[in-house]
Amino acid sequence: MKIQNHDGSIVEIERSSKEAFEVLNHSTAHLLAQAIQQLYPDAKFGIGPAIEEGFYYDIDFSSPINDEDLKAIEKKMKELASKDYKIERKLLNKQEALETFKNNPYKVELIEGINEDITTFSQGEFIDLCRGPHLLSTNLIRHFKLLNLAGAYWRGDSKNKQLTRIYGTSWFSHEELENYLKILEDRKSRDHRILGKQLGIYMYDELVGKGLPMWLPNGFTVRRILSDYIMDKEIALGYQHVLTPCLGNVELYKTSGHWAHYQKDMYPKMDVDNESYVLRPMNCPHHMVMYRSALHSYRELPLKIAEIAADFRFEASGALTGIERTRAFYQNDSHIFCMPSQIGDVFKEVTKLILDVYNDFGFKNYEFRLSLRDPADTEKYFGNDELWEKSENQLREVLKELGVEYYEAIGEAAFYGPKLDVQVKSAIGHDVTLSTIQLDYQLPERFELTYIDEKGEKARPVVVHRAILGSLDRFVAFLLEETKGAFPAWLAPHQVNLLPVNNDAHLEFTNEVAKKFKEAGFRVKIDDSNEKLGYRMRSSQINKIPYTIVIGDNEKANNQVTYRKYGQKEQITVNVDEFINLLANEIKNKQ
């Protein structure tokens, strides 16, 4: 297919390419703006880029619109597309551009930040500030759908006006569009916010506060199992678990550098007894002080301090997303204090632990990202260039030695050092950072950490920050969406649901079976309500309990259970002890 490139040249690209999809969607964003201009003449336009699965446009409407209005906008877009407007590129000087867009303050602001000739693209009466590339005609835009509305601050700054963001998607064929819409429907069924409520995992209440989740019994059970699971793995590798306060003196964060480089993401300070305290956004300062409190020999290193720690970050209201993004969360965190010569071995061990955990959960769709500093951003990062270059190059060498494939991302480093992030594509299409390993020369300097080396002299350790499950809250959200809430038996809040056919005749034996299951370590529920058996069976399936067991006359007479596994229709009758062995093996092997 032919497109009009950034420089105005006409080039041929493969229709199946990622670039073609982006060009189609960016051109559809312009078609959306053209339709808006005709339907809402006083609307002012922000930006309208292509994104991974479609496009959006940020628009300042004089009065709010709703989802119903999208149908009329979509109809107008189809009408305009059929008119086969040529999409034409034109170069303007800055003064011409300012005159052209003088009635749109958002475009004027963008133009004022450009110090070269400015590219526009027009179709019919509509003209937009844009570098391109674009399709050659609106008639090539045929299979699209406007999806939803959202709020978005102009240029992502909460101090600016909130605009209306219209999301959409555009495809080259009706079949592709329909397939994508089916994927969106599947994602709705996986939304952890819906599943979390349905399965009794967590709740929110405005009286408690935005972004502050409360974990219900089912959710807490999942968290407890995850915590025990990862701590057992850490203990086997020589980690020492600690507990530190969830707030600290402001001076602690000034020493660490958080106060200067991370304050906007922290809660305001609290003044008490002539001191200032703040809720902690992360745990490394506490662990630095803990290490510093004792004398250490090189023989102790690497020293691994770990914690399941409560942290608090002031996320913008618009960024809060269920338990994926909250203002209070718990991190599976650790800081490894080591000699520079041990960095390679430490990174190997942590990477191996990550892969071991991912194997247990069956994760396959992930990538390693080497997150580096942006040298031009002097406000975001502290430390000297020499230490940054040293640590970034060391990480590259370690990754090369490990044979790990990775890609680099400038500007994604922590403010104190580069990191290796594991990026996972969630079942609903989100890019999620689950695990991270960070190399840090800076905090040991700031806290003046030392150990006694082989020569009996003081030396400076290096710190490796690492999180395997990351935020437990985000990890549970990810698991809910991956499994549609059907947790594997080893992780499920209730592993077995026992249903006596008749309480008078079968409840006593049901209780005996439940006692045996509990002695075997199973999490058991008995549904002895007065509802009909069919209703209770359906309820068990709705709650996605791994095993539903029916107990009637035959089961009671023969010391048996009849079970149905979640998602299957077949019912199987086995001896009670045989079922115990079956489930115990499934839990042990984390099937």
Buried (B, 14 or more C-beta within 10 A) or exposed (E): BEBBBEEEEEEEBEEEEEBBBBBBBBBBBBBBBBBBBBBBEEBBBBBBEBBEBBBBBBBBBEEEBEEEBBEEBBEBBEEBBEEEBEBBBEEBEBEBBBEBBEEBBBBBBBBEEEEEEBBBBBBBEBBBBBBBBBBBBBBBBBBBBBBEBBEBBBBEEEEBEBBBBBBBBBBBEEEBBEEBBEEBEEBEEBBBBBBBBEBBBBEBEEEEEEBBBEBBEBBBBBBEBBBEBBBEBBEEEEBEEBEBEBBBBBEBBBBBBBBEBBBEBBBEBEEEEEEBBBBBBBBBBBBBBBBBEEEBEBEEBBBBBBBBBBBBBBBEEEEBBBBBBBBBBBBBBBBBBBBEEBBBEBBBBBBEBBBEBBEBBEBEEBEBBBBBBEEEEEEBBBBEEEBBEBBBEBBBEBBEEBEBEBEEBEEBBBBBBBBBBBBBEBBBEBEBBBBBBBBBBBBBBBBEBBBBBEEEEEBBBBBBBBBBBBBBBBBBBBBBBBBBBBBBBBBBBBBBBBBBBEEEEBBEBBBBBBEBBEEBEBBBBBBBEEEEBEEBBEBBBEBBBBBBBBBBEEBBEEEBBBBBBBEEEEEEBBEBEEBBEBBBEBBEEBE
